[in-house]
Amino acid sequence: MRPTLLWSPLLLLGVFAAAAPPAPTVNGSWPTSCP
């Protein structure tokens, strides 16, 4: 098992999680229920 293969998707998910919230919140279709 290569750690890089596991780290790549994890890092990508981290980047997406860090870059995703701002856009959806502006759209008003993601964490509107969560204050």
CHARMM internal coordinates of N, CA and C (Angstrom, degrees):
IC EDIT
DIST 1 N 1 CA 1.4755
DIST 1 CA 1 C 1.5320
ANGL 1 N 1 CA 1 C 109.89
DIST 1 C 2 N 1.3005
ANGL 1 CA 1 C 2 N 115.44
DIHE 1 N 1 CA 1 C 2 N 129.06
DIST 2 N 2 CA 1.4731
ANGL 1 C 2 N 2 CA 118.99
DIHE 1 CA 1 C 2 N 2 CA -179.18
DIST 2 CA 2 C 1.5254
ANGL 2 N 2 CA 2 C 109.60
DIHE 1 C 2 N 2 CA 2 C -100.48
DIST 2 C 3 N 1.3333
ANGL 2 CA 2 C 3 N 116.51
DIHE 2 N 2 CA 2 C 3 N 124.31
DIST 3 N 3 CA 1.4722
ANGL 2 C 3 N 3 CA 120.83
DIHE 2 CA 2 C 3 N 3 CA -178.51
DIST 3 CA 3 C 1.5250
ANGL 3 N 3 CA 3 C 111.54
DIHE 2 C 3 N 3 CA 3 C -59.33
DIST 3 C 4 N 1.3356
ANGL 3 CA 3 C 4 N 116.61
DIHE 3 N 3 CA 3 C 4 N -30.99
DIST 4 N 4 CA 1.4697
ANGL 3 C 4 N 4 CA 119.83
DIHE 3 CA 3 C 4 N 4 CA -177.68
DIST 4 CA 4 C 1.5250
ANGL 4 N 4 CA 4 C 110.31
DIHE 3 C 4 N 4 CA 4 C -63.52
DIST 4 C 5 N 1.3289
ANGL 4 CA 4 C 5 N 115.96
DIHE 4 N 4 CA 4 C 5 N -37.27
DIST 5 N 5 CA 1.4684
ANGL 4 C 5 N 5 CA 119.70
DIHE 4 CA 4 C 5 N 5 CA -179.79
DIST 5 CA 5 C 1.5250
ANGL 5 N 5 CA 5 C 110.28
DIHE 4 C 5 N 5 CA 5 C -65.06
DIST 5 C 6 N 1.3374
ANGL 5 CA 5 C 6 N 115.73
DIHE 5 N 5 CA 5 C 6 N -30.82
DIST 6 N 6 CA 1.4647
ANGL 5 C 6 N 6 CA 119.23
DIHE 5 CA 5 C 6 N 6 CA 178.79
DIST 6 CA 6 C 1.5212
ANGL 6 N 6 CA 6 C 111.15
DIHE 5 C 6 N 6 CA 6 C -84.46
DIST 6 C 7 N 1.3293
ANGL 6 CA 6 C 7 N 115.20
DIHE 6 N 6 CA 6 C 7 N -31.34
DIST 7 N 7 CA 1.4634
ANGL 6 C 7 N 7 CA 119.68
DIHE 6 CA 6 C 7 N 7 CA -177.42
DIST 7 CA 7 C 1.5206
ANGL 7 N 7 CA 7 C 111.86
DIHE 6 C 7 N 7 CA 7 C -76.11
DIST 7 C 8 N 1.3373
ANGL 7 CA 7 C 8 N 116.65
DIHE 7 N 7 CA 7 C 8 N -33.76
DIST 8 N 8 CA 1.4703
ANGL 7 C 8 N 8 CA 119.92
DIHE 7 CA 7 C 8 N 8 CA -178.20
DIST 8 CA 8 C 1.5260
ANGL 8 N 8 CA 8 C 111.61
DIHE 7 C 8 N 8 CA 8 C -57.58
DIST 8 C 9 N 1.3428
ANGL 8 CA 8 C 9 N 118.16
DIHE 8 N 8 CA 8 C 9 N -55.75
DIST 9 N 9 CA 1.4735
ANGL 8 C 9 N 9 CA 119.50
DIHE 8 CA 8 C 9 N 9 CA 179.09
DIST 9 CA 9 C 1.5221
ANGL 9 N 9 CA 9 C 112.07
DIHE 8 C 9 N 9 CA 9 C -63.13
DIST 9 C 10 N 1.3347
ANGL 9 CA 9 C 10 N 116.45
DIHE 9 N 9 CA 9 C 10 N -35.77
DIST 10 N 10 CA 1.4655
ANGL 9 C 10 N 10 CA 119.44
DIHE 9 CA 9 C 10 N 10 CA 179.58
DIST 10 CA 10 C 1.5175
ANGL 10 N 10 CA 10 C 110.64
DIHE 9 C 10 N 10 CA 10 C -64.91
DIST 10 C 11 N 1.3294
ANGL 10 CA 10 C 11 N 116.13
DIHE 10 N 10 CA 10 C 11 N -42.97
DIST 11 N 11 CA 1.4667
ANGL 10 C 11 N 11 CA 120.23
DIHE 10 CA 10 C 11 N 11 CA 178.71
DIST 11 CA 11 C 1.5220
ANGL 11 N 11 CA 11 C 110.04
DIHE 10 C 11 N 11 CA 11 C -66.10
DIST 11 C 12 N 1.3304
ANGL 11 CA 11 C 12 N 116.03
DIHE 11 N 11 CA 11 C 12 N -41.08
DIST 12 N 12 CA 1.4725
ANGL 11 C 12 N 12 CA 119.91
DIHE 11 CA 11 C 12 N 12 CA 178.91
DIST 12 CA 12 C 1.5238
ANGL 12 N 12 CA 12 C 109.92
DIHE 11 C 12 N 12 CA 12 C -62.63
DIST 12 C 13 N 1.3291
ANGL 12 CA 12 C 13 N 116.23
DIHE 12 N 12 CA 12 C 13 N -41.83
DIST 13 N 13 CA 1.4662
ANGL 12 C 13 N 13 CA 119.89
DIHE 12 CA 12 C 13 N 13 CA 178.78
DIST 13 CA 13 C 1.5219
ANGL 13 N 13 CA 13 C 110.26
DIHE 12 C 13 N 13 CA 13 C -64.14
DIST 13 C 14 N 1.3267
ANGL 13 CA 13 C 14 N 116.10
DIHE 13 N 13 CA 13 C 14 N -38.75
DIST 14 N 14 CA 1.4618
ANGL 13 C 14 N 14 CA 120.59
DIHE 13 CA 13 C 14 N 14 CA 178.49
DIST 14 CA 14 C 1.5110
ANGL 14 N 14 CA 14 C 111.21
DIHE 13 C 14 N 14 CA 14 C -63.74
DIST 14 C 15 N 1.3319
ANGL 14 CA 14 C 15 N 115.83
DIHE 14 N 14 CA 14 C 15 N -43.49
DIST 15 N 15 CA 1.4677
ANGL 14 C 15 N 15 CA 120.03
DIHE 14 CA 14 C 15 N 15 CA 179.37
DIST 15 CA 15 C 1.5258
ANGL 15 N 15 CA 15 C 109.79
DIHE 14 C 15 N 15 CA 15 C -64.59
DIST 15 C 16 N 1.3359
ANGL 15 CA 15 C 16 N 115.86
DIHE 15 N 15 CA 15 C 16 N -42.33
DIST 16 N 16 CA 1.4675
ANGL 15 C 16 N 16 CA 119.95
DIHE 15 CA 15 C 16 N 16 CA 179.46
DIST 16 CA 16 C 1.5286
ANGL 16 N 16 CA 16 C 110.30
DIHE 15 C 16 N 16 CA 16 C -64.19
DIST 16 C 17 N 1.3308
ANGL 16 CA 16 C 17 N 116.58
DIHE 16 N 16 CA 16 C 17 N -43.28
DIST 17 N 17 CA 1.4661
ANGL 16 C 17 N 17 CA 120.85
DIHE 16 CA 16 C 17 N 17 CA -179.71
DIST 17 CA 17 C 1.5237
ANGL 17 N 17 CA 17 C 110.39
DIHE 16 C 17 N 17 CA 17 C -62.93
DIST 17 C 18 N 1.3349
ANGL 17 CA 17 C 18 N 116.63
DIHE 17 N 17 CA 17 C 18 N -33.52
DIST 18 N 18 CA 1.4664
ANGL 17 C 18 N 18 CA 120.61
DIHE 17 CA 17 C 18 N 18 CA -178.73
DIST 18 CA 18 C 1.5249
ANGL 18 N 18 CA 18 C 110.77
DIHE 17 C 18 N 18 CA 18 C -80.45
DIST 18 C 19 N 1.3348
ANGL 18 CA 18 C 19 N 117.08
DIHE 18 N 18 CA 18 C 19 N -26.92
DIST 19 N 19 CA 1.4667
ANGL 18 C 19 N 19 CA 120.38
DIHE 18 CA 18 C 19 N 19 CA -176.11
DIST 19 CA 19 C 1.5279
ANGL 19 N 19 CA 19 C 111.23
DIHE 18 C 19 N 19 CA 19 C -101.66
DIST 19 C 20 N 1.3281
ANGL 19 CA 19 C 20 N 118.13
DIHE 19 N 19 CA 19 C 20 N -14.69
DIST 20 N 20 CA 1.4650
ANGL 19 C 20 N 20 CA 120.44
DIHE 19 CA 19 C 20 N 20 CA -176.68
DIST 20 CA 20 C 1.5356
ANGL 20 N 20 CA 20 C 113.18
DIHE 19 C 20 N 20 CA 20 C -78.84
DIST 20 C 21 N 1.3457
ANGL 20 CA 20 C 21 N 119.88
DIHE 20 N 20 CA 20 C 21 N -52.67
DIST 21 N 21 CA 1.4729
ANGL 20 C 21 N 21 CA 121.44
DIHE 20 CA 20 C 21 N 21 CA -174.34
DIST 21 CA 21 C 1.5270
ANGL 21 N 21 CA 21 C 114.80
DIHE 20 C 21 N 21 CA 21 C -45.66
DIST 21 C 22 N 1.3376
ANGL 21 CA 21 C 22 N 120.93
DIHE 21 N 21 CA 21 C 22 N -50.19
DIST 22 N 22 CA 1.4678
ANGL 21 C 22 N 22 CA 121.55
DIHE 21 CA 21 C 22 N 22 CA -175.98
DIST 22 CA 22 C 1.5241
ANGL 22 N 22 CA 22 C 112.98
DIHE 21 C 22 N 22 CA 22 C -53.72
DIST 22 C 23 N 1.3301
ANGL 22 CA 22 C 23 N 118.56
DIHE 22 N 22 CA 22 C 23 N -47.17
DIST 23 N 23 CA 1.4652
ANGL 22 C 23 N 23 CA 121.25
DIHE 22 CA 22 C 23 N 23 CA -176.63
DIST 23 CA 23 C 1.5345
ANGL 23 N 23 CA 23 C 111.77
DIHE 22 C 23 N 23 CA 23 C -65.37
DIST 23 C 24 N 1.3493
ANGL 23 CA 23 C 24 N 118.00
DIHE 23 N 23 CA 23 C 24 N -54.30
DIST 24 N 24 CA 1.4694
ANGL 23 C 24 N 24 CA 119.81
DIHE 23 CA 23 C 24 N 24 CA -179.35
DIST 24 CA 24 C 1.5216
ANGL 24 N 24 CA 24 C 112.67
DIHE 23 C 24 N 24 CA 24 C -58.50
DIST 24 C 25 N 1.3193
ANGL 24 CA 24 C 25 N 118.34
DIHE 24 N 24 CA 24 C 25 N -35.98
DIST 25 N 25 CA 1.4660
ANGL 24 C 25 N 25 CA 120.48
DIHE 24 CA 24 C 25 N 25 CA -179.70
DIST 25 CA 25 C 1.5181
ANGL 25 N 25 CA 25 C 109.57
DIHE 24 C 25 N 25 CA 25 C -64.54
DIST 25 C 26 N 1.3223
ANGL 25 CA 25 C 26 N 117.02
DIHE 25 N 25 CA 25 C 26 N -39.19
DIST 26 N 26 CA 1.4622
ANGL 25 C 26 N 26 CA 121.14
DIHE 25 CA 25 C 26 N 26 CA 178.31
DIST 26 CA 26 C 1.5249
ANGL 26 N 26 CA 26 C 109.31
DIHE 25 C 26 N 26 CA 26 C -65.98
DIST 26 C 27 N 1.3299
ANGL 26 CA 26 C 27 N 115.66
DIHE 26 N 26 CA 26 C 27 N -35.79
DIST 27 N 27 CA 1.4605
ANGL 26 C 27 N 27 CA 120.44
DIHE 26 CA 26 C 27 N 27 CA 178.98
DIST 27 CA 27 C 1.5315
ANGL 27 N 27 CA 27 C 110.28
DIHE 26 C 27 N 27 CA 27 C -70.42
DIST 27 C 28 N 1.3297
ANGL 27 CA 27 C 28 N 115.62
DIHE 27 N 27 CA 27 C 28 N -33.24
DIST 28 N 28 CA 1.4606
ANGL 27 C 28 N 28 CA 119.83
DIHE 27 CA 27 C 28 N 28 CA 179.66
DIST 28 CA 28 C 1.5145
ANGL 28 N 28 CA 28 C 110.99
DIHE 27 C 28 N 28 CA 28 C 83.73
DIST 28 C 29 N 1.3432
ANGL 28 CA 28 C 29 N 116.60
DIHE 28 N 28 CA 28 C 29 N 38.99
DIST 29 N 29 CA 1.4596
ANGL 28 C 29 N 29 CA 118.47
DIHE 28 CA 28 C 29 N 29 CA -179.08
DIST 29 CA 29 C 1.5254
ANGL 29 N 29 CA 29 C 110.92
DIHE 28 C 29 N 29 CA 29 C -139.86
DIST 29 C 30 N 1.3496
ANGL 29 CA 29 C 30 N 117.60
DIHE 29 N 29 CA 29 C 30 N 16.31
DIST 30 N 30 CA 1.4710
ANGL 29 C 30 N 30 CA 118.50
DIHE 29 CA 29 C 30 N 30 CA 179.71
DIST 30 CA 30 C 1.5260
ANGL 30 N 30 CA 30 C 111.01
DIHE 29 C 30 N 30 CA 30 C -120.00
DIST 30 C 31 N 1.3261
ANGL 30 CA 30 C 31 N 119.83
DIHE 30 N 30 CA 30 C 31 N -91.27
DIST 31 N 31 CA 1.4648
ANGL 30 C 31 N 31 CA 119.58
DIHE 30 CA 30 C 31 N 31 CA -174.99
DIST 31 CA 31 C 1.5190
ANGL 31 N 31 CA 31 C 111.70
DIHE 30 C 31 N 31 CA 31 C -97.68
DIST 31 C 32 N 1.3438
ANGL 31 CA 31 C 32 N 117.22
DIHE 31 N 31 CA 31 C 32 N 44.37
DIST 32 N 32 CA 1.4631
ANGL 31 C 32 N 32 CA 119.99
DIHE 31 CA 31 C 32 N 32 CA 179.73
DIST 32 CA 32 C 1.5274
ANGL 32 N 32 CA 32 C 109.59
DIHE 31 C 32 N 32 CA 32 C -72.26
DIST 32 C 33 N 1.3599
ANGL 32 CA 32 C 33 N 116.73
DIHE 32 N 32 CA 32 C 33 N -30.83
DIST 33 N 33 CA 1.4555
ANGL 32 C 33 N 33 CA 119.96
DIHE 32 CA 32 C 33 N 33 CA 179.55
DIST 33 CA 33 C 1.5212
ANGL 33 N 33 CA 33 C 110.33
DIHE 32 C 33 N 33 CA 33 C -73.31
DIST 33 C 34 N 1.3344
ANGL 33 CA 33 C 34 N 116.82
DIHE 33 N 33 CA 33 C 34 N -30.76
DIST 34 N 34 CA 1.4671
ANGL 33 C 34 N 34 CA 120.55
DIHE 33 CA 33 C 34 N 34 CA 179.16
DIST 34 CA 34 C 1.5235
ANGL 34 N 34 CA 34 C 110.10
DIHE 33 C 34 N 34 CA 34 C -88.78
DIST 34 C 35 N 1.3409
ANGL 34 CA 34 C 35 N 116.88
DIHE 34 N 34 CA 34 C 35 N 122.04
DIST 35 N 35 CA 1.4732
ANGL 34 C 35 N 35 CA 120.65
DIHE 34 CA 34 C 35 N 35 CA -178.26
DIST 35 CA 35 C 1.5215
ANGL 35 N 35 CA 35 C 113.08
DIHE 34 C 35 N 35 CA 35 C -72.98
END
COOR INIT
IC SEED 1 N 1 CA 1 C
IC BUILD
